[in-house]
Amino acid sequence: MPKPFTEAERQEFLAGKHIAVLSVAATDGRPPASVPIWYDYMPGGDIRINTGANRRKARLIREAGVVTLVVQREELPYQYIVVEGTVVGAVTPSPREVRAAIATRYLGPEAGRAFADRMDGNESVLFTIRPDRWITQDYSGDF
């Protein structure tokens, strides 16, 4: 039987390296946008994501002001966190050091810096999301 994460487990899991799926309501007649995305999170803080400032998801995030982020473990034991959050900040262009920190989290120091450097000159936006509600499930007792 699945059980919810404790506060400490939730913080630790979200701070781990996972690909998130970001969902945001659409106002353009299309279904909600749901896209995989890298993110940055320190326990107890806000979630930060970086994307192209002119992308559909950036426009929808600005319009909606709220998003849902799903972070999951895809191998046994299955675990996931759903975060419903409010956008509390948007910085354009995204600061290089933050782009580099997020990319380094996923690619390592050298490749992360190179990725961030390739983005220099491209218009990007850094969104800061305050977690408002959490749904968590941990299936580790089931396997």
Disulfide bonds with the S-S distance in Angstrom:
none
